[in-house]
């Protein structure tokens, strides 16, 4: 059982590295082209080639794994419970039991937010007052939004064909 947990932890660490740094680093290496030709269809199916979605789904998976391990009794709080004052034992148990669900819900929220994000952070971060007072900035924001809409429509059209 310990070997299985170790493998899962190592896999999670590897996926975390891939989402945060590895994919971008590998993209700069010509020897990784074969890997990306092989992995791209899988990336599209699993997380639409979005590192943000990969990280969000990794959180969801981590929460599910922790919930399973907690339910089958692999994770045991007994060693730390003597350090918890008696009046807080129930709260600590409840918090610990809800932790996997909380992690999964945070991953789900991240995924939802990523799917509804429409503009680059550089554009979103511009204060509304600056956009309202500067016609050039307002035009650039409108152009970015329309370009995004056109690109999404072109991709949808290409998929339909």
Secondary structure, 3 states (H helix, E strand, C coil): CHHHHHHHHHHHHHHHHHHHHHHHHHHCCHHHHHHHHHHHHHHHHHHCCCHHHHHHHHHHHHHHHHHHHHHCCCCCCHHHHCCCCHHHHHHHHHHHHHHHHHHHHHHHHHHHHHHHCCCCHHHHCCCHHHHHHCHHHHHHHHHHHHHHHHHHHHHHHHHHC
